[in-house]
Amino acid sequence: MARWEFKLPDIGEGVAEGEIVAWLIKAGEVVKEDQPMVEVMTDKATVTIAAPRGGVVVQTNGKVGDVVQVHAVLVVFESEGATKANGGQNGSQEAKPSADGPAATAVGDIKEHLPGMGGASPRAAAPVASAAPASASGYYNDKPLATPATRRAARELGVDLRAVPPTGPQGRVTKTDVEAFLQSGAMAVTAAGAMPRPMAAAPTSPSSVAGREPVRIAPMPGAGDAGEERVPFAGMRRRIAARMAQSTQTAAHFTFVEECDVTALKALRARLKPMAEARGVKLTFLPFIVKAVVAALKKHPVLNSALDESTNELVYRKVFHIGIATSTDAGLMVPVVKHADRMSLVDIAREIERLGADAKAGKAKVDDLQGSTFTITSLGADGGLFATPIINFPEVGILGVHQMKQKPVVKDGAIVIGDVMLLSLSFDHRIVDGHVGAAFAYDIIRYLEQPDSLFLDMA
């Protein structure tokens, strides 16, 4: 029996490494083709990788919490099939190119799901029925050439570009090829490399940002085994820690806090709430806040920008994708309301409800968790007086929404009871000057204190 190696495949554009979340096999186990082997977490999602063919597990490389590089050997197998396939020689899962065509690199079945959650995406890979000859892996090209528009179309249609017969110049897959592939009756498969590259990749550990040595915690003196418990700091929690460290150690944070009298907003919501419920939507204060933020971002475009340090360019985003920080059992996630400027109040409310429910149930798609240009974090009743939110890097600002309380306020020279909440905004002082941040904050406050103005020129 000969041995062959399974290497960590490319699991997304721009993804160079992944963290082992769980092993689903062990040494000595007989593994069947398509059997799930290991769960690996990338920057945004966790993927379950299945065996491309059967064999006996000789060894698994890496333990839970280890970060492994793409193309590193994950599993060593022993298989009679490998002997035949490699002419009696030990083989590798990543075959070398031959004169007959592209490399036959079967990467196995990759299924997306939320970090820390069970269950696979309904877009799991399915067999491809092709009418023309393909490589030994069943693919025409393991690294197909295609324009971004074609890749986006394939991703939306659930087509694996590797399985599409190319007709474009130099073997390029065209959008017409993708459409013809679907019309031919072939089954769609999920593209393993379909995740867009993030603008700034998060480090793999909290300490790697600063380049310092990891902190070592010595045992409690005299406490014995009962004095402490050690559990792996891995998975989603470690990713969150790394992102928070990256933000605080890169962006020059400063925070601006101010009161906002939302008495009029509360009355407006009370009037609109029954209408929203008639449309099957629960209307909270958050959709109003999203609209206020979008209106203020249009007046202060620098708050909708990001700094590309590799080119020393400030990138002004022309879209308004608002991240909504959401607490889940797996940790903090930021689902994104895409094109919030084009949406009505009810549409925003419906989308926030969908995104939040999917995130908490572990059903959020990768696309729902990336691409934000500005983020809102609201703790509702647990919001406290105020806080100093950490910027969702590489964004340049974040809005924190806190408890609403009844307080005495002065109106027309008289003291009355009003509904007041504090807003706290953190900014990256490298990009946002103090007076710009303050002006942005006061514009948000004005929109919330005079909510009718939100509907003058917005969808």
C-alpha positions as CSV (number, residue, x, y, z in Angstrom):
1,M,0.0,0.0,0.0
2,A,1.3,3.4,-0.9
3,R,1.0,6.7,0.9
4,W,-0.4,10.0,-0.4
5,E,-0.7,13.4,1.1
6,F,-3.7,15.7,1.3
7,K,-2.7,19.4,1.4
8,L,-4.8,22.4,2.5
9,P,-6.4,23.6,-0.7
10,D,-7.0,27.2,-1.8
11,I,-10.2,28.0,0.0
12,G,-10.7,31.6,-1.1
13,E,-9.1,34.4,-3.0
14,G,-6.5,36.1,-0.9
15,V,-6.7,33.4,1.8
16,A,-3.2,32.2,2.6
17,E,-3.8,30.3,5.9
18,G,-6.5,28.8,8.1
19,E,-7.0,27.8,11.7
20,I,-7.9,24.2,12.5
21,V,-11.2,24.3,14.4
22,A,-12.0,20.5,14.7
23,W,-10.6,17.2,13.5
24,L,-13.4,14.8,12.3
25,I,-11.0,11.9,11.6
26,K,-8.1,10.2,13.5
27,A,-5.1,8.1,12.8
28,G,-6.0,4.5,11.9
29,E,-9.5,5.4,10.7
30,V,-10.7,4.2,7.3
31,V,-12.0,7.2,5.5
32,K,-14.4,7.1,2.6
33,E,-14.6,9.4,-0.4
34,D,-16.4,12.7,0.4
35,Q,-16.3,12.0,4.2
36,P,-15.7,15.2,6.2
37,M,-12.2,15.3,7.6
38,V,-11.5,18.7,9.2
39,E,-13.0,22.1,9.9
40,V,-10.8,25.0,9.0
41,M,-11.5,28.7,9.8
42,T,-10.4,31.4,7.5
43,D,-10.7,35.2,8.0
44,K,-14.5,35.1,7.8
45,A,-15.9,31.7,7.5
46,T,-15.4,28.1,8.6
47,V,-15.1,25.4,5.9
48,T,-15.6,21.7,6.2
49,I,-13.1,19.9,4.0
50,A,-13.9,16.4,2.8
51,A,-11.7,13.6,1.5
52,P,-11.3,13.5,-2.3
53,R,-11.0,9.8,-2.2
54,G,-10.9,6.9,0.3
55,G,-8.0,5.6,2.3
56,V,-6.6,4.8,5.7
57,V,-5.4,7.8,7.8
58,V,-1.8,7.4,8.7
59,Q,-1.4,10.8,10.5
60,T,-3.0,14.2,10.9
61,N,-0.8,17.2,11.1
62,G,-1.7,20.0,13.5
63,K,-3.9,20.3,16.5
64,V,-7.0,22.3,17.2
65,G,-6.1,26.0,17.3
66,D,-3.0,25.6,15.0
67,V,-2.7,27.9,12.0
68,V,-1.7,26.1,8.8
69,Q,-0.6,27.6,5.5
70,V,-2.4,26.8,2.2
71,H,-0.7,23.8,0.5
72,A,0.6,22.5,3.8
73,V,0.1,18.8,4.3
74,L,-2.9,18.2,6.5
75,V,-3.4,14.4,6.3
76,V,-1.3,11.5,5.2
77,F,-3.2,8.5,3.8
78,E,-2.4,5.0,2.9
79,S,-4.4,3.6,0.0
80,E,-4.2,0.8,-2.6
81,G,-5.8,3.3,-5.0
82,A,-2.9,5.6,-4.6
83,T,-0.5,2.9,-5.7
84,K,-2.3,2.4,-9.0
85,A,-2.8,6.2,-9.6
86,N,0.9,6.9,-9.1
87,G,2.4,3.9,-10.8
88,G,3.5,2.4,-7.4
89,Q,5.1,5.6,-6.2
90,N,4.0,7.6,-3.2
91,G,1.8,10.5,-4.3
92,S,0.5,13.9,-3.2
93,Q,-2.9,15.3,-3.4
94,E,-1.5,18.2,-5.4
95,A,-0.4,16.7,-8.7
96,K,2.1,18.4,-10.9
97,P,1.1,19.8,-14.3
98,S,1.6,17.5,-17.2
99,A,2.1,18.1,-20.9
100,D,-1.5,16.9,-21.5
101,G,-3.2,19.7,-19.6
102,P,-3.6,21.4,-16.2
103,A,-2.7,19.8,-12.9
104,A,-5.3,17.4,-11.6
105,T,-5.8,18.9,-8.2
106,A,-8.9,17.5,-6.6
107,V,-9.4,19.6,-3.5
108,G,-12.4,17.8,-2.0
109,D,-15.8,19.1,-1.0
110,I,-15.7,22.5,0.8
111,K,-18.8,23.6,2.6
112,E,-19.2,27.0,4.2
113,H,-20.9,27.7,7.6
114,L,-20.5,30.1,10.4
115,P,-17.6,29.9,12.8
116,G,-18.4,27.7,15.8
117,M,-21.7,26.6,14.3
118,G,-22.8,23.2,13.0
119,G,-24.4,22.6,9.7
120,A,-23.3,23.1,6.1
121,S,-24.4,25.6,3.5
122,P,-27.1,24.5,1.1
123,R,-24.7,25.5,-1.6
124,A,-22.6,22.4,-1.0
125,A,-20.7,20.9,-3.9
126,A,-22.6,18.6,-6.2
127,P,-21.3,16.3,-9.1
128,V,-20.8,18.0,-12.4
129,A,-22.1,16.5,-15.6
130,S,-19.9,17.8,-18.4
131,A,-20.3,17.0,-22.1
132,A,-16.6,17.6,-23.0
133,P,-13.4,15.9,-21.8
134,A,-12.0,17.3,-18.5
135,S,-8.9,16.7,-16.5
136,A,-8.6,13.7,-14.1
137,S,-10.0,15.8,-11.3
138,G,-13.2,16.4,-13.3
139,Y,-12.2,20.1,-13.9
140,Y,-11.2,21.8,-17.1
141,N,-8.8,24.1,-15.2
142,D,-7.9,24.1,-11.5
143,K,-7.1,27.9,-11.7
144,P,-9.4,29.2,-14.4
145,L,-8.9,32.6,-15.9
146,A,-11.9,34.9,-15.6
147,T,-12.8,38.5,-15.2
148,P,-14.2,39.8,-11.9
149,A,-17.6,40.2,-13.5
150,T,-17.6,36.6,-14.6
151,R,-16.4,35.4,-11.2
152,R,-19.2,37.4,-9.5
153,A,-21.8,35.9,-11.9
154,A,-20.6,32.4,-11.2
155,R,-20.6,33.0,-7.5
156,E,-24.2,34.3,-7.6
157,L,-25.3,31.4,-9.7
158,G,-23.5,28.8,-7.6
159,V,-21.2,27.6,-10.4
160,D,-17.7,26.3,-9.9
161,L,-15.6,28.0,-12.7
162,R,-13.2,25.1,-12.7
163,A,-15.9,22.9,-14.1
164,V,-16.9,25.3,-17.0
165,P,-15.5,24.6,-20.5
166,P,-13.7,27.8,-21.4
167,T,-14.1,29.4,-24.9
168,G,-12.3,32.7,-24.4
169,P,-8.8,33.7,-25.4
170,Q,-6.0,31.8,-23.7
171,G,-8.5,29.5,-22.0
172,R,-10.5,32.3,-20.3
173,V,-13.9,31.5,-18.9
174,T,-16.5,34.0,-20.1
175,K,-19.9,34.9,-18.7
176,T,-21.4,33.3,-21.8
177,D,-19.6,30.1,-20.9
178,V,-21.1,30.2,-17.4
179,E,-24.6,30.7,-18.8
180,A,-24.1,28.0,-21.4
181,F,-22.9,25.6,-18.6
182,L,-26.1,26.1,-16.7
183,Q,-28.3,25.8,-19.8
184,S,-26.6,22.5,-20.7
185,G,-28.2,20.9,-17.7
186,A,-25.0,20.5,-15.7
187,M,-25.4,20.8,-11.9
188,A,-24.1,23.9,-10.2
189,V,-21.4,23.6,-7.6
190,T,-20.0,26.1,-5.1
191,A,-16.8,27.8,-6.0
192,A,-14.2,27.2,-3.4
193,G,-12.3,30.4,-4.3
194,A,-15.4,32.7,-4.5
195,M,-14.8,34.7,-1.3
196,P,-13.7,38.3,-2.1
197,R,-10.3,39.3,-0.8
198,P,-10.7,41.6,2.3
199,M,-9.0,45.0,2.1
200,A,-6.9,44.2,5.2
201,A,-6.4,40.7,6.4
202,A,-6.6,40.1,10.1
203,P,-3.6,38.7,11.9
204,T,-3.8,35.1,13.2
205,S,-3.1,35.9,16.8
206,P,-3.6,38.9,19.0
207,S,0.1,39.3,19.7
208,S,1.2,39.1,16.0
209,V,0.1,42.7,15.4
210,A,2.6,44.3,17.7
211,G,5.3,41.8,16.9
212,R,5.9,41.1,20.6
213,E,6.5,37.9,22.4
214,P,3.3,36.1,23.6
215,V,2.4,36.8,27.2
216,R,2.9,33.7,29.4
217,I,0.7,33.2,32.4
218,A,2.5,31.3,35.3
219,P,0.5,28.9,37.4
220,M,-1.0,30.4,40.6
221,P,1.5,29.7,43.4
222,G,0.4,27.1,45.9
223,A,-3.0,26.7,44.2
224,G,-2.3,23.2,42.7
225,D,-4.4,21.7,39.9
226,A,-7.6,23.2,41.4
227,G,-6.4,26.8,41.1
228,E,-7.0,27.2,37.4
229,E,-8.4,25.6,34.2
230,R,-6.9,26.0,30.8
231,V,-9.0,25.9,27.6
232,P,-7.8,26.5,24.0
233,F,-8.1,30.2,23.0
234,A,-9.1,29.3,19.5
235,G,-11.7,29.6,16.8
236,M,-13.9,32.7,16.6
237,R,-12.8,34.1,19.9
238,R,-9.2,34.2,18.8
239,R,-10.2,35.8,15.5
240,I,-12.1,38.5,17.3
241,A,-9.2,39.1,19.6
242,A,-6.8,39.5,16.6
243,R,-9.1,41.9,14.9
244,M,-9.5,44.0,18.0
245,A,-5.8,44.1,18.6
246,Q,-5.2,45.0,14.9
247,S,-7.6,47.9,15.1
248,T,-6.4,49.4,18.4
249,Q,-2.7,49.0,17.5
250,T,-3.2,50.5,14.0
251,A,-5.9,53.2,14.1
252,A,-5.4,56.2,16.4
253,H,-8.6,56.0,18.3
254,F,-10.4,59.0,19.7
255,T,-14.0,59.0,21.0
256,F,-16.7,61.7,20.9
257,V,-19.7,61.5,23.2
258,E,-22.9,63.5,23.1
259,E,-26.6,63.4,24.2
260,C,-29.4,63.0,21.7
261,D,-33.0,63.9,22.5
262,V,-35.0,61.2,20.7
263,T,-38.5,62.2,22.0
264,A,-39.7,63.0,18.5
265,L,-38.1,59.9,17.1
266,K,-39.9,57.8,19.7
267,A,-43.2,59.4,18.8
268,L,-42.6,58.8,15.0
269,R,-41.7,55.2,15.6
270,A,-44.9,54.7,17.6
271,R,-46.9,56.0,14.7
272,L,-45.1,53.9,12.1
273,K,-44.8,50.7,14.1
274,P,-48.4,49.4,13.3
275,M,-47.8,50.1,9.6
276,A,-44.6,48.1,9.6
277,E,-46.2,45.3,11.5
278,A,-48.9,45.1,8.8
279,R,-46.0,44.4,6.4
280,G,-44.6,41.7,8.7
281,V,-41.7,43.8,10.0
282,K,-40.8,44.7,13.5
283,L,-39.7,48.4,13.5
284,T,-37.0,49.2,16.1
285,F,-35.0,52.4,16.5
286,L,-32.0,50.9,14.6
287,P,-33.4,51.4,11.0
288,F,-33.8,55.1,11.8
289,I,-30.3,55.3,13.1
290,V,-29.0,53.6,9.9
291,K,-30.8,56.2,7.8
292,A,-29.3,59.0,9.9
293,V,-25.8,57.6,9.6
294,V,-26.1,57.2,5.8
295,A,-27.4,60.8,5.5
296,A,-24.5,62.0,7.6
297,L,-22.0,59.9,5.6
298,K,-23.1,61.6,2.4
299,K,-22.2,65.0,4.0
300,H,-18.9,63.8,5.3
301,P,-17.5,61.3,2.8
302,V,-14.2,60.9,4.6
303,L,-16.1,58.9,7.2
304,N,-17.0,56.4,4.4
305,S,-13.4,55.9,3.4
306,A,-10.4,53.6,4.3
307,L,-6.7,54.1,4.1
308,D,-4.8,51.8,1.7
309,E,-1.4,51.8,3.4
310,S,0.2,49.8,0.6
311,T,-0.3,52.7,-1.8
312,N,-0.7,55.6,0.6
313,E,-4.1,56.3,-0.9
314,L,-7.4,57.2,0.9
315,V,-10.1,55.1,-0.7
316,Y,-13.5,56.9,-0.8
317,R,-16.3,54.3,-1.0
318,K,-19.2,55.3,-3.2
319,V,-21.4,52.7,-1.7
320,F,-23.0,52.7,1.8
321,H,-22.7,49.3,3.4
322,I,-23.6,49.6,7.0
323,G,-22.3,46.9,9.4
324,I,-24.5,46.0,12.4
325,A,-22.5,44.5,15.3
326,T,-24.4,41.4,16.5
327,S,-23.8,39.2,19.5
328,T,-24.0,35.5,18.8
329,D,-23.2,32.3,20.8
330,A,-20.0,32.1,18.6
331,G,-19.0,35.6,19.4
332,L,-19.4,39.1,17.9
333,M,-20.2,39.2,14.2
334,V,-20.9,42.2,11.9
335,P,-23.6,41.4,9.3
336,V,-23.8,44.1,6.6
337,V,-26.8,46.0,5.2
338,K,-25.7,46.5,1.6
339,H,-26.7,49.7,-0.3
340,A,-28.5,51.1,2.7
341,D,-28.9,54.4,0.9
342,R,-31.2,52.8,-1.6
343,M,-33.5,51.1,0.9
344,S,-36.7,52.3,2.6
345,L,-37.1,52.3,6.3
346,V,-39.1,49.1,6.2
347,D,-36.6,47.5,3.8
348,I,-33.7,48.3,6.3
349,A,-35.7,46.9,9.2
350,R,-36.5,43.7,7.3
351,E,-32.8,43.3,6.3
352,I,-31.5,43.9,9.8
353,E,-34.0,41.3,11.1
354,R,-32.9,38.7,8.5
355,L,-29.2,39.3,9.0
356,G,-29.4,39.1,12.8
357,A,-31.5,35.9,12.7
358,D,-29.1,34.2,10.2
359,A,-26.0,35.2,12.2
360,K,-27.5,33.9,15.5
361,A,-28.7,30.7,13.9
362,G,-25.3,30.1,12.2
363,K,-26.8,30.5,8.7
364,A,-25.2,33.8,7.6
365,K,-23.5,33.7,4.2
366,V,-19.9,34.9,3.8
367,D,-21.1,37.8,1.6
368,D,-23.4,39.0,4.5
369,L,-20.4,39.3,6.8
370,Q,-18.0,41.5,4.7
371,G,-17.8,44.7,2.8
372,S,-19.0,47.2,5.4
373,T,-18.0,50.8,5.0
374,F,-19.2,52.0,8.4
375,T,-20.4,50.1,11.5
376,I,-23.0,50.7,14.2
377,T,-22.9,48.9,17.5
378,S,-26.0,48.9,19.7
379,L,-26.4,47.1,23.0
380,G,-30.0,48.2,23.5
381,A,-31.1,47.9,27.1
382,D,-27.5,46.7,28.0
383,G,-25.9,49.8,26.4
384,G,-25.0,51.5,29.6
385,L,-24.3,55.2,29.9
386,F,-21.6,55.3,27.2
387,A,-18.6,53.3,26.0
388,T,-15.6,53.7,23.6
389,P,-16.3,51.4,20.7
390,I,-13.4,49.9,18.8
391,I,-13.3,50.7,15.1
392,N,-14.2,47.9,12.7
393,F,-10.8,48.2,10.9
394,P,-10.1,49.3,8.2
395,E,-13.1,51.6,8.5
396,V,-12.4,55.0,10.0
397,G,-15.3,55.4,12.4
398,I,-17.9,53.5,14.4
399,L,-21.1,54.6,16.2
400,G,-22.1,53.3,19.6
401,V,-25.8,53.6,20.6
402,H,-26.6,53.4,24.3
403,Q,-29.6,53.3,26.6
404,M,-32.6,55.5,26.2
405,K,-33.5,57.2,29.5
406,Q,-36.0,59.8,30.5
407,K,-34.3,63.0,31.7
408,P,-35.2,66.7,32.2
409,V,-34.6,68.7,29.0
410,V,-35.0,72.4,28.2
411,K,-37.5,73.1,25.4
412,D,-38.7,76.7,24.6
413,G,-37.4,77.9,28.0
414,A,-39.3,75.3,30.0
415,I,-38.0,72.1,31.7
416,V,-39.8,69.0,30.4
417,I,-39.2,65.3,30.6
418,G,-37.6,64.0,27.4
419,D,-36.3,60.7,26.1
420,V,-32.5,61.0,25.9
421,M,-29.8,58.6,24.8
422,L,-26.0,59.0,24.5
423,L,-24.1,58.4,21.3
424,S,-20.4,57.6,21.4
425,L,-18.4,57.7,18.2
426,S,-14.9,56.5,17.8
427,F,-12.7,57.8,14.9
428,D,-9.3,57.1,13.4
429,H,-7.5,60.3,14.1
430,R,-5.0,59.5,11.4
431,I,-7.8,60.3,8.9
432,V,-10.5,62.1,10.8
433,D,-9.8,65.5,12.6
434,G,-11.6,66.2,15.8
435,H,-13.9,68.9,14.3
436,V,-14.8,66.6,11.4
437,G,-15.8,63.9,13.8
438,A,-17.8,66.3,15.9
439,A,-19.6,67.7,12.8
440,F,-20.5,64.2,11.7
441,A,-21.8,63.3,15.2
442,Y,-24.0,66.5,15.4
443,D,-25.4,65.8,11.9
444,I,-26.5,62.3,13.1
445,I,-28.0,63.9,16.2
446,R,-29.9,66.5,14.2
447,Y,-31.4,63.8,11.9
448,L,-32.5,61.8,15.0
449,E,-33.8,64.7,16.9
450,Q,-35.7,65.9,13.7
451,P,-36.5,62.5,12.2
452,D,-38.9,63.9,9.6
453,S,-35.9,65.3,7.8
454,L,-34.7,61.8,7.1
455,F,-37.4,61.4,4.5
456,L,-36.9,64.6,2.5
457,D,-34.4,63.2,0.0
458,M,-33.7,59.6,0.9
459,A,-35.2,56.3,-0.3
